[in-house]
Amino acid sequence: MASQYSDEELYSMLRPYVAEWFRRTYGVFTEPQRAAIPLIKSGRNVLISSPTGTGKTLAAFLGILDELFKLGEAGELEDRIYAVYVSPLRALNNDMKRNLLSPLEGIRRVAEEMGVEVPEIRVAVRTSDISQSEKQKMLRKPPHILITTPESLAISLVAPKFRERLATTRWVVIDEIHELASNKRGAHLSLSLERLEELVREATGRGLQRVGLSATIAPLDEVARFLGGYDDFGRPRPVEIVDARFAKPIDIRVLAPNLDLIHSDPEVINEAIYDKLVKLIKEHGTVLIFTNTRSATERVAYKLKKKLKEAGVIKSDSEVETHHSSLSRDLRLDVEERLKQGKLRVVVSSTSLELGIDIGYIDLVVLLSSPKSVSRLLQRVGRAGHRIRQVSKGRIIVVDRDDLVECTVLAKSAMERFIDRVHIPRNPLDVLAQHIVGMSIEKKWRIQDAFRVVRRSYNFRSLPFDDFMNVLRWLAGKHEFEEEGVYSKIWLDEEEGTFGRKRSARMIYQLNAGTIPDETKIHVYTTDGKYVGDLEEEFAEILMPGDIFVLGGRTYKFISSRGIKVFVEPAEGQKPTVPSWFSEMLPLSYDSALRVGAFRCYVAEKLRRGEESKLFQELVEDYLLEPHAARTIIDYFKEQLMYIGVVPCHNLILIEYFDYDEGVGIVFHMAYGRRVVDALSRAYAYALNKLVGTPVRITVTDNGFMLTVPTEVEVNHELIKRLLGEVRSSNLRQILEATIARTELMKRRFRHVAQRSFMILRRYKGYEKSPERLQLSAQHLLEIMLKKRPDSPVIKETFREILEDYMNIEAATEVLKRIESGEYRIVIKGPLPYPSPFAHGMVAKGYSDVVLMEDKRKLIAELHKKILEYIAKAGQK
């Protein structure tokens, strides 16, 4: 944590009228402000990490505004851009403009009272929403503070005249850096910052001062390196860290319906959950409820309106609203504005209100089911108690036993200040391709100079020169795909060691830059041509031939796809293998999963030692669980131990096998989170298919996976041991590349990568290609390139994105290494008469769709009953 200054010391650093305005408006400085303002005033790069409502924005800007007023007083404030503020959301940009104009107006009024004349400090927003005339106005009279998005900044860097305006930038403020660092938008911004740094250095001889604002994130030193980048000698630029992540007190509890979560009627459990919600809403003012899927958001809001009216809590439906990414922007803005004005009693959101849009005062945040990471839990709960000294109060309502265990661990971890590590993409070649085209528009570059600038970005600090050259050659058309419509965007002279732009490059860049893929609806047809309905693209990409899913209340079998069409056969009466909400589900993070695994070990060990009453007391007092919830956890673990003698945890992997109505199920209890489990499940399924020669069905959860083979396959300990020997840390990537090369996931992700690389263009010369044409072009190219050029940058990047960003091959490899070294133990059990209690959720997951939710509960209840009967019989022997 950086040094803290007293309020009086801080006031003495500011212009008298700035200090007086702050004293009147706020009175005292917050923890992040005390540490950050002096650092920013002294010209340091600063990363500020603190919860919503702790004054981060003012911590970043008060020092900058003060410096601008100082220039104004000295008559040195010129018509040029001094500060660039970048935020991931356009809605945040408009918020930010309001949040800056208000202090500027307030400071100006106080200055007048004190007899000081201060100049106008101009603030403007530049995004794709603003008109051409506004952009022209900015050229003539540039704002002192420019507010923009990562995408608009990249386009501004190649706008011939506006580029010159950016050359005077002194400060760059990156907001919501936690949201950007973990994806390709962050990698894209990181390269834009290095290009801006180069431009400013050439024009002024000095570099940028960088300020990053982040909610709760870890590790801070890595995020600081992402913000600061590296110098030309490969050293990270110094960045001061203001760690105020726990500046606000938090109060998080887990709540469970006081019912038998297995045998109670689903409707009764549902009613108990809504009763808890109504009670919480009655006891608090404004309540923000988070669900994990868009469909759940709508369902919960609909039911709550009825329940709250019946209870006399609300008079009108308009007091309860939904907020999610599928709603129009106008509807979302209306909800945000009414929330800010205190006109709403309840807002139900998916993930869309996690970001720092100013939504005013929230009394309580409720999470329905697990948020899947401690960082997300803290981010969501941080929306409550918007002011610095107010407690951020959160309640998690759980729906089943696995959810209860997971949420218990996440809540305790949050209170203990543990935070998951962020995943920052490394060397994304499609983002690199886009920026090389952008750089070529700026000027003729020496290859070595361009490589030096690229390697200053944290995301590309380990980029091999060979990969850089391959991308240059590909963009220069040094491949055999011109007849397929893949044309060069740059010229490259390897002898001279230079490259530059082709005539079409500027138009291509301006019309197609950015990293967010277009959202596309996938049209579903039966094999005889009948239109059935639409799927989200994220759902379509997880389908594999033979998968059964529900659409419009009917079940269908996935056969194949072409472009944005999916072909299916009716599968009436067959149970779905992929629940319709599965693609929307947030994956449990690896770090949080390890903590869940460690908790499992701890509880099992306590029970083995006969310390049940001590454990119960600990769960109630240390984990703050309700007594019935603590009892539910203990009973769950006791049943697992009594039935199979083993509780799978972070360092003990249980593999069990059994016959059930779909075939032979082999369950791998690997509690490492869904991104890791997804990778391992595909590798083991591929290896099992090679061993037994029959199709293998995969069911994936956060806590493991189940492979299902036909009943005629003889599954035994010997087969499982052979299977374990087939998948090693040394061959995992090779197996996964082989298994995903022909999947829907590969087809769709290849299109995204090809678009980002400008290999296929959405817009060009006034013409816009439909998503279907783009997908057909991509599939055609993918088939050819997998045969002819599997080493091309676009194929290489598609595999990297799937394995490293979508899955977590790094952690999956770590798990395999620990198995190979003996650090992680494997226990094989089977053939079992029934799956063990910890496997019930996995076995039932394939059934858990809207129309069959009751069947799922019935199945778990039936399995549970059989387990208890089995344990009772074994106890009598």
N, C-alpha and C positions, 0 to 999 in steps of 0.2 A: 504494500500500500504506500502510495506517495505521501509526503509530509502533509500534515494538516495545518492550516493557518487559522488564527482567531478571526472573528468577525471584524474587529477593529483594524487588524493588519490588512485584511482584504479591502475594507473601505478605503484605506489609505493608498492602495494601489490603483484605485479607479478615479476617473475625473470626478470632481465634487458633485456635479449634477447627476451623473450615472449612479454614484454611491447613494445620493439622497433619494433618487427614484426607487432604488432597490430597497432602501431602509423603509420607505413608506409602504411599498407594495408587499414585501415579504418579511421584513424585520430581521430575520436571521438566515444565514447561509446553510445549505444542506451539506452533508458529509462529502458527496462527490464534488460539489461546488468549491468547498474549502480546499480540496486537494488539486482540482483541475485548473481553476482560474489562474493561479500564479504560474503554473507550468505553461499554459497557453500564452499568457502575457510574456513569458520569457523565451518564446519561440520554439518550444519542444514539441515533438510528435507525442500525442497522448491518446491512449485507449481508456475510455471511461465505461466501466461495466457496473450497472446498478439497476434496480427494478423500476417499473413504471411508476411515475409520481414522485421521483426523487430529484427532479430538477436537472436531469442530464442535458436537455437542450440548452437551457440557460447557462449551465456549466461550460458548454462548448462555445456559446455565442457571446456571453457577456464581455469576455476579454477581447473578442474580435470587434464587437460594436464599440467598445471603449477606444480601441486603437484607431478605428475609422473616425470617431469623433475627434480624437487627438490630431489626426491628419487634417481634418476639417478646420479645427481651430488655428492650425499653422498655415492654412491656405494651401495645403498640399494634396487635398482630396481631389483626384482627377476623374474624368469621365471614363472609367475603366473598371473591369471586373477585378475585385480583390478576393472574394470568397466564393467557392462553389460548394453547394450543399447537395449531396446525392442521397436519395432515399429509394427503397425498392418499390414503393407504392405511389401512384399519382395522387391518390386520396391524401396521403401523408404530406405530399408537396403543398397542396392547397391549405392544409392544416398549418403547415410550417410557415407559409406566407403570413397567415393570420397571426400566428404566434410571434413572428418577428415584427410585424407592423404595429402591434399593440405596444410592446416595449419601446419601439422607436418613437411612437407618438407620445407616450408617457414621459420619456427622457427629454424630448424636445420641450414639452410643457414646463417641466421642472427647470430646465436650462433657462427658459425665458423668464421664469419667476426670479431666477438668480442673476438675471441681467446678462446672460451669455447667449450669443447668437450662434446657433449650430446649423450646419448645412443639412439638406435633405439627404438621407441615405436611401438609395433606391433598391428595391427588392423585386425580382421578377421570376416567373416560372417559365421554363422552356422544356416542353414535352411534345409528344406527337399531337396533343389536343389543341395546341395554340395555332392561331392563324398565321398565314404568310405575312400579313401586314404587321402583326405584333413582332414577328421575327425581324422584319425590316427596321421597326422602331428601335429594337434592341441594338441593331448595328449602329444606328445613328447616335443613340444615347444609351450605352450599355448600363445594365444594373450594377451596383457595387456588390450586391450579393445575388448570385444566380442559383436558383433552385431547379434541380433536374433529376432524371432517373439514369441508371447505368446505360440504358439503350440510347437515350437522347444525348448523353455525353459523348458516346462513341461516334454518333452521327455528326455532332457539333465539331468534333476534331478534324473532320474532312470537309466541313463547310468552308470554302476558300476565305471568305471575309471574316466570318465569326471566329474561325480558328485564330486569327490574329488577335481578336479580343481576349481569347482564353490565355494568350501568352503572358498576360500580366498577373495571372492568378497567384495569390500568396498563401491562402488557406484552402484546404479541402476538408469538408466535414462529411463523413460517411455515417449515415444513421442506420439503425437496425442491422448492424454489421453481422450479428449472429444469423440473420435470415439469409444474408448474401454469401457468407463464407462457405456454407455447406453445399453449394451447388454451382452450376456453370455460370450463372449470372455473376457470381463473385469472381470467378476466374476471368470472365469477360471484363469486369470492372477493374480488376487488378492490372490487366494489360493496358486498359485505357489510362489508368493513373500513371503508369510508366511512360506512356506516350506523351501524356500531358507534362510529366516531369521533364522529359527531353525537350519539349517545346519551350517550357518556361526557362530551363537552363540556357538554351540557345539565345533566348531573348533578353534575359536579365542577369544571367550568370549565377543565380541562386536556385535552390530547389524548393519544393512545396513543403509547407507545414501541414501535417496530416492529423486530423482528430477523428477518432472512431467512437461511436456511441453504440453500446450493446446492452441488451438485457442479460440475464444470467447465462453465462457460457463458460466453457472450460476446454482445454487449458488456456489460460489467459496469455501465457508467453507465446503460444503458437498463433493465437488470433492477433497478437501484437505484431508478429512477423508478417502475417498476412496483410495487415494494415500498412506497415512501414516498408515492406519490400526489402530489397538488398541493394548495396552500392555496386559500383562497377568492379570491385575486387571480390565480390561474393560474400561480403560481410553484411549481416542484418543491420539496417538503419536503427539507431537507438529510438525506442518508443517507451515513454513513461507509462506505467500502468496504474490507473486509479481503480482499485478493487473495492467497490462498495456494493457488491452483489447481495450482501445481507444487511444492508443499511436499514431496511424496514423489518419490523417484527412480523413473523408469520404464525398462523394458527391453522394447522391442517389435521383433519380427522377423517377416519374411514367409517362409514355407516353401512350396515347390512340389515335387510329386513329380518325381523325377529321371527323367522319361520324356518321350517325344514327346507333348505334350498333345493333339495333333490326331489322329495316326494310331494311337496305342496303343489296344488294345481297352478299351472302357469299364470292363469288369470288372477289368482289370489296373490302370487308374488308380484305381479304387475301392479295390482291395486296398492299393495304395501309400499312399493317404490313411489308411486304417485302420492300416497298419503304422506310419506316422508318429505317429498318435495313441497307439497302444500303447506305442511307445518313449518318448514324452513322459510318459505316465502312469507308466511304470516308473521314470522318473528323478525324479519328484516325488511329494509326499504326496497332498494333496487337490487334485483338478483340476476346474475348472468350465469346461464347454464350451458356447459359444453358437452356436446355428444361427439362421437368419433366418426360418424358418417352423415352425409347430407340427408339421406332418406330418414335416418333416426331423428334429425333436427325437425323435419316437418311433422313427423309422427308425434313427437313429444309435445311440440307447440300446440298441435290440434287437440290432443287429449288434455293438456294443462288448462287450456281456455275453458273447457267444459267444467273441469274439477274446481278451478278457482272461482268461477261464477257460482257454482253450487255452494261453495264454502263462503261466499260473500266477500271474497278478497278483492275481486275486480268487478266493475260494472259492465265494461265493454271489452269485446275481443281485441280492440286496438291497443289495449294495455300490454298485450303479449305479442311479441314479434319474433320472426326468424331472421338469421343473417348467415348466409353461406355463399360460396363462389358461384353457384349456378343462378343466383338472383341477378337481375339487371343492376348496373352501377347506380342508377337513380334510386332504386328501391333500397339498396344498401346505404347510400348517403342519407336517405330520409330516416332510416332506422338509427344511424349514428347520431344524427342531429337531434332527434326526439329523445334519445338516450342521454345525450349531453344536457338537454334542457330539463331532465328529470320527469319527462312525460310518460316514461314506460316503467312498468312494474317488473316485467320479466323479458329478457331476450335469450332465445335459444340459438346457439351458434355451433358450427362444426369447428374448423380451424381458423376461420377468416377473421375473428376478433382477437387472435393471439398477438398480432402486431400492435405497435404503439400508437394506433389512431387514438386521438383524444376523445374518450367516450364519457368523460365526466366521472361522477362519483358512483362507485358500485359498493354496496354493503357486503355482499356475499357472492362468492363464485362456487357453483356446484358442478362437479364433474360426474357424468353418468358413465361409469365403467373406467377402466385404466387409461391414463393419458399416454402410456407406453414408454415414457422416459421421465426421469426426475427433472431434466431441464424444461420439458414441456409442462410438467406439473407446476413448477415455480413460475413459469411464464404466464400460465393461465391464472393461477391464484394471485399473482402480482397485479392483476387487473382490479382486485378489490382494495378498498382503502386507499384511494388515489393519492392522498397526501402523505408526506414523508413519515410523520409520527403515527399514522393510523395503521392498525394491524391489518395485514392482508389475510383475510379469513377465507378458507376453502374447505369444502366438504366433498368427499368422494363417495358416491353410492354404488355399491357393488352388486353384481347380478348372479354370480355363482361362486363355487369354492376356489377355482383357480384364480378368478378375478380378485377374490378376497385376499388370497395369499400375495398376489402381485402388488395390489394397492397398499397392503400393509407395509410391504418392504419399501415401496416408492415414497410413501408418506414419511416413514421413519428416516429414510435417506435424505429427503428434502429438509426435514427438521435438523438433521445432522450436518447440513451444508455440503452434501455430496452432489456433484454435477457430472453428467455424462460428457465424455470427450466429443468434440465436434469432428465430423469427417470433412476434410477439405480436399476437393478433387485435385489430382496431380496430373499435369501434362495433358489436358484434354486437347487433342489435335484438331478437332473441328473449330474450337474457339481460336486456336492459333491460326488456322487457315483464314478465318474471317479477319483477324487483325493484320495478317500479312497483306491481305488485299487492301485494308484500310491504310496501312503504312505506305503501300505502293502509290496510293493516291496523293499522299503528302509530298513526296519527292522521290528522286532516284536514291536508292539506299545501297550502301556497301553491305554485303551479306554479314560480315563480322560485326558491324555496328548494330544492325537489326537484331542479330542473335544476342548481343550484349544487352540491349534494351529488354528483350523478351525474358532473358534469364534473371533480370532484376525483380520480376514478379515472383511472389512466394509460390504460386501455383506451378510455375515453370522453372524453378530454381535448379531442378535436377534433369531438365530436358537434355537428352543426348543430341549432339550436333547432327548426327546421322538422321534422326527423326525430323529435325528442323529442315534439313536439306531435302528430305523426301517430300515434305509438305510443299516446299518451294517448287520442286520439280513437278509435283502433281498439279499445282496451280498454274504452272507455266505450260501445261499440256504435254508434258513428257511422259505420255502413256498411250495406250492404243484404243482409247474410248471416244475419240472425236466422232466416229460414225454413230455412236450411241447418244450424241448430243451433249457430251461433256467437253466444253471448250475452255481454252486457256483464259485466265483473268489477269495474268501478269506476264511480263517478259523477264527472262532470266539469262544472264550472261555469266556462265560459271568461270570462263577464262579470265574475264575482267573482275569477277567477284562482285557483281552488282545485280540489282533487279529493280523494276519499276512497273508502272501501270499500263494496261491496255486501255484503249479508248472507252470501252464499255464499263470499266471497273467502277467508276463513281456511281453510275446509275444502279448497278447491281448492288453495291454496298448500301446505298441510301434506301433502297426498296426492300432489302432482305436481311439487314443486320439485326442482331439480337439472338438470344439463346432460348427463349420460351417457345416450345413447340405449339403449333396451332392445335386447339382442341377439336377433335373430329368425332362425329357420331358414326358408328359402324352399323350399316344396314344388314339386317338378318333375313335371309331367304331360305326356304326349304329347298332341297335338291331338285324339286320339280318346279321351282321358280315362284313360289308363293311368298309374298312379303309378310314377315312376322312382326317386326318391330326394330328398335335400335338399341345398341349397347354403347357404353362409354368405351373409348379407346383403351384406357387403362385396364378395363375388364377383359377386352378382346385379347390383349397381349399376353394374358396369363393362361389362355386356353390352349389345350393340347388335343390332338385328334382323339375322339372317344370320350372327351369330357361331357358330363351331363350338367346342364344349368337350367334355371327357371327364368322364363320371360313371359310377362303377361299372364302369370298364373299357370302356365303349362311348362312341361319339361321337354328339353331338346338335347340331341346329341350333336356336338361339334364335329363337322366332317373336314372342312377346308376353308380357305379364304382366298379372295382375289381382290386386290385394291382395298376399298373400304366396304367390301361385301363379305359377309360370312355365310357359309352354307351349312345347313343343319338338317337333321332328320328328326321327326317327332319321336319322343321317348316316353310316352305315357306310362305312368306307374313306376318309372325308374327313379331311384333316389339321386338327387344332384350330388356331383362330386366337387362342384365349385359354388359356394354360396354367392348370391348376386352382389352382396355388399363387400365381398372379400377384397376387391381391388382398392376400396376406399379405406380399409382398415389400416391404422397406423401400425408400423412394425415395432415391437419391443426392442429397445436399443441393446446392443451387446453389453455395455457396461452395467446397465440396469438389470439385464438378464443374469449376469454373473452374481449380482447381489441377491437376486431372488434365489439362485442356486445355493449360495452360501447360507441363506436363511433356512432353506430346506435341510441342509446338513446339520445346522444348529438345532433345529426343532427335533429332528430324528435322533440326534445324539442325546438330547435331554430326555426323550421318551425311553430310549434304550437304558439309560441310567436310572429309570424309575422316578424322574423328577417332574412328574406331570403337574402337581399342584404348584410347584415353584415356577414352572413354565407358564401356567395359566395366569398367575399373579403378574409375571413379567409382561405378558401380552396385554394385560389390562392397564398396568401402571406405566410401563416404558413405551409400549406401542400405542397407548391410548385407545385400545379397542373396547367396544361394548362387550360385556361378559358373554353374551350369546355368540358373538362373532369369534371371540377367543376360543370358546368351546367347539365351534364349527371347525376351526383350523386343527385343533388337537385331535378331534374325532377323525378328520380326513387323513391325517398322518398315521394315526393308530391303525386304521383300516388297511392302509398301504403296507405297513410293517407286518401286521398279522397275516395278511394274505400272501405276500411275496417275500417278506423279510428284508426288502431293500427300498430305500427312498432315493430316487435319482437326484443328484445335485450337481454343483458346478464341477466337481472333480470325480464324480462317479456316474458313468454312463450305463444306463440299464437298457438292454435290448430284450424284448419279450415277443413271443410269437404264439398264435392261437388261431383256431378256425372260427370264422363268423359267417354271416349270411352272404357276404360278398366274395369270399375266398379265404385265403390264408393271410392274416395280417401280421406284419413284422413291425413292431413299434420301436423306434430309436428315441429314447428319452435323452434329448440333448438340449438342455435349457440355456441356449445361447442367443435367443432373439431370432426373429423371422428372417432377417437378411442373411445371417450365417446359416440357419437351418435350411433355407431355400437352396443355397449353394451345395451343402452337404447332401441334401435329399436327392438332388438331381444326379450328383456323382454316384451315390450308392445305387440309385435306380438304374442308371446306365450300366453299371458294373453287374448288377443282378440280372438284368436283361441279357447280357452277354453270357452269364453263367447258366441260366435256365432256359434261354431261348424263347421266352413268352413275354407278352406285354406286361409292364409293371405300372400299377397306378400309384400316384403319390398324393398323400394328404399332408399338408404342412400347417403347423401352428408355431407359436413363439417358443414353445417348450419341447419341440421335437417333431418327428414326422412318422407317418406310417406308410410302408410299402405293401401293396396288396397284389398277390399273385393268385392264379387259378388254383382250385383245391387239388388238382392232380399233381401239382409241383410238391415234391417232398422237401419240406423245410425242417431242418434240424440244426443242432449246434455246429456240426461240421460245415454245413453250407454257409452259415453266418460267419464262421471263422475265416473261410475262404473269401467271402465277400469283404470282410474287414481288411484282408491282405491286398485286395485289388485297388483300394483307394488310399493313396499315400499323399503326404504333403508335397512330395516331389512331382507327382503327376496330376494333381488336382486341377490346375489350370488347363492342361491338355485335355483331360476328360470333359471338363465343363465346356470348353470351346467346341468339342465334338458334339456334345449333347444339345447345345443351344443354337448351333449354326442354322438349323432348318425350322426353328420355332417361330410362332407368331411374335414373340418378344423380340427376336432378332430382326424380323421383317419391319416391325414398327419403329424400333430404335434406330435401325439403319436409315430409315427415311428422315428421322429427326437429325441424325448426324450429317447425312448428305445435304440436307437443307442448310444447316449451320455452316457447312464447309463450302457453300455456294456451288455444290456439284449439281444439285437440281434446284431450280429457281421457282419460287412461288409467284413473284412479280417481275415483269421485265417488259420495257417499252410499251407501257399502257395495257399490257395483257396480264391477266391473273389466272394461274392454273388452279383448277379445283383440287380439293384434297384427294379425290379419287384418282385424278390424273397423276398427281404427285406420288401417291402410294403405288400405282401401277408402274410408273417409271422407276421408282425405288426398287420394287420387287424384281423387275426385269434386270436392272443393273446388279443387284445383289447376286442373283443366280449366275450371271456371267463372271462377276468379279471373284466369287468364291472359287470358281474353277480356274480363272486366268490369273488373278492378282490378289490372292488371299493376304499378301503382305502389304497391301496398299494402306495409306494412312486412314482412309474412311472405314475400312473393315477393321483395322487395328483399333481404332477409337470406339467403334460399336462394341467390340468385345470388352474393351477396357471399361466403358460406361456401364455395361450390364454387370460385369464381374466385380467392379470396385465401388460403383456408386449405387446401383440398384441392389446388388447383393453385397456381401462383405467377405470377399475372398481372402483378404489379409487376416481377419479374425478366424475364418474357417481353416486356413492353413495353420494358424497358431494352435487351434484345437487339435488338429491331426498330429502336429509335432509333439504336443503334450501326451497324446495317446501313445505315440511311438516311443517316447522316452520313459513311459510308465508313470508319469506324473498324474495322468488321468486313468482311472481304473475302469475296466469294462466288465459288467456282469451280464451273462446271458441266461434267461429263464424261459422254459417252454418244453414241450407244448403245454400251454395253460388251458384250463377249462373255460376261463373267461379272461378278458383283458383286466389288468390291475386297475384300482381306483384312479391312479394318476394318468391312465391311458383313456379313461372314459370320454373325456372331452374331445380327444383326438379322434376316437372311433366315431363319435356322434357328429363331428364337425361337418362331414359331408352331407348330413341331413339337415343342417341348420340353415334353412331358408325360410322366408316369410310364411309360405303355405305349409311348411312342414316343421315349424318350430315346436309344435306340440309333440310330434313324433320324436323329435330329438330329446325332449325332456322325458318322454315315456321310456325311450331307449336307455337313457342314463339311469332312470329310476329302476328299470328292470335289471340292468347290470348290477346296480348297487345292491338290490335285494338278493340277487344270486350270490354276490360276494359275501354278504352278511351270513347267508345260510351256510356257505362253504366254510367260513371262519368258525361258525357255531359248531358245525359237524366236526371240524378238525380239533376244536377245543374239547369235545367229548371223548376223543380217542385216548 
